[in-house]
Amino acid sequence: MSSIADLLGRFVWHDLMTTDVEAATSFYTALFPDWRINIVPMEGGYDYHMIGAGGTNVGGMLLLDEALGFPSHWISYVAVEDCDATVARLEQLGGACVLPTMEIASVGRFAIVRDAQGAHFKLFQMEFAQELPARPAIGQFCWDELLTSDIQAARAMYSELLGWESAEVEMPGLGTYTLFKNDGTDFAGGMSLPPDSDAPSNWLPYLTVDDTDARAAHVAELGGTTYVEPRDIGGVGRFSVHADPTGAAFAILQPLEK
């Protein structure tokens, strides 16, 4: 059983901030039939749609107020020991706090932040440990990938902020890829956005699947969008990148059998 100390610096949760919870629920539960959605009433009068997969909770969905002007998106949580202190250090390193630290009773403290290149994520000071499977089951999150305007600056910031180690590897067809490590274990990646890209820097979550091609085809049938057609990553598996019908981007990965 993991302790909170074991999880510090790791991605431990994912939320879908969506302009249409009903449409998103229909899409993802059709794409991942083993997902279970449990509606949890929260303080403040809103509902949190808890996502269960592979016998454990892995994330949630929240209604995003369109008046805020933000598109639907996934946001990833990083476990930290002290949320307020980490926010302060992030700001010293050129990042910014988007939503000041808030507390949810019996869950923990969190803040929405962005790094110096503009990629958003959440800092999460946990009240209890969330078990991270060694090999994620179908429908569980398995990877987070930073797509950024300045990968070298991002590597330096995350190392200073969260203690991440990093290494560069060459990915056939993808160029130079950064692996982020925590206690020697690869748990996330990063790469530069193409020079002609108009997308902002962002963190992209990956979900585990059993058949990338079949699931990618189903994305289209369900009204989603495909950004990257299914392709192989040598020694890793087969992946593709999509957006749900509300516009939130995500990737899917069929890992190689071990």
Secondary structure as the mmCIF struct_conf table of DSSP 4:
data_model
#
loop_
_struct_conf.conf_type_id
_struct_conf.id
_struct_conf.beg_label_comp_id
_struct_conf.beg_label_asym_id
_struct_conf.beg_label_seq_id
_struct_conf.end_label_comp_id
_struct_conf.end_label_asym_id
_struct_conf.end_label_seq_id
HELX_RH_AL_P HELX_RH_AL_P1 ILE A 4 LEU A 7
TURN_TY1_P TURN_TY1_P1 LEU A 8 GLY A 9
BEND BEND1 ARG A 10 ARG A 10
STRN STRN1 PHE A 11 THR A 18
BEND BEND2 THR A 19 THR A 19
HELX_RH_AL_P HELX_RH_AL_P2 VAL A 21 LEU A 31
BEND BEND3 PHE A 32 PHE A 32
TURN_TY1_P TURN_TY1_P2 PRO A 33 ASP A 34
STRN STRN2 ARG A 36 PRO A 41
TURN_TY1_P TURN_TY1_P3 GLU A 43 GLY A 44
BEND BEND4 GLY A 45 GLY A 45
STRN STRN3 ASP A 47 ALA A 53
TURN_TY1_P TURN_TY1_P4 GLY A 54 GLY A 55
STRN STRN4 THR A 56 LEU A 63
HELX_RH_3T_P HELX_RH_3T_P1 GLU A 66 LEU A 68
HELX_LH_PP_P HELX_LH_PP_P1 PHE A 70 SER A 72
STRN STRN5 HIS A 73 ALA A 79
BEND BEND5 GLU A 81 GLU A 81
HELX_RH_AL_P HELX_RH_AL_P3 CYS A 83 GLN A 92
TURN_TY1_P TURN_TY1_P5 LEU A 93 GLY A 94
STRN STRN6 ALA A 96 ILE A 104
TURN_TY1_P TURN_TY1_P6 ALA A 105 VAL A 107
STRN STRN7 GLY A 108 ARG A 114
TURN_TY1_P TURN_TY1_P7 ALA A 116 GLN A 117
STRN STRN8 HIS A 120 MET A 126
BEND BEND6 GLU A 127 PHE A 128
BEND BEND7 ALA A 134 ARG A 135
HELX_LH_PP_P HELX_LH_PP_P2 PRO A 136 ALA A 137
TURN_TY1_P TURN_TY1_P8 ILE A 138 GLY A 139
BEND BEND8 GLN A 140 GLN A 140
STRN STRN9 PHE A 141 THR A 148
BEND BEND9 SER A 149 SER A 149
HELX_RH_AL_P HELX_RH_AL_P4 ILE A 151 LEU A 162
STRN STRN10 GLU A 165 MET A 171
TURN_TY1_P TURN_TY1_P9 PRO A 172 LEU A 174
STRN STRN11 GLY A 175 ASN A 182
TURN_TY1_P TURN_TY1_P10 ASP A 183 GLY A 184
STRN STRN12 THR A 185 SER A 192
HELX_LH_PP_P HELX_LH_PP_P3 LEU A 193 PRO A 194
TURN_TY1_P TURN_TY1_P11 PRO A 195 ASP A 196
HELX_LH_PP_P HELX_LH_PP_P4 ALA A 199 SER A 201
STRN STRN13 ASN A 202 THR A 208
BEND BEND10 ASP A 210 ASP A 210
HELX_RH_AL_P HELX_RH_AL_P5 THR A 212 GLU A 221
TURN_TY1_P TURN_TY1_P12 LEU A 222 GLY A 223
STRN STRN14 THR A 225 ILE A 233
TURN_TY1_P TURN_TY1_P13 GLY A 234 VAL A 236
STRN STRN15 GLY A 237 ALA A 243
TURN_TY1_P TURN_TY1_P14 PRO A 245 THR A 246
BEND BEND11 GLY A 247 GLY A 247
STRN STRN16 ALA A 249 PRO A 255
HELX_LH_PP_P HELX_LH_PP_P5 LEU A 256 GLU A 257
#
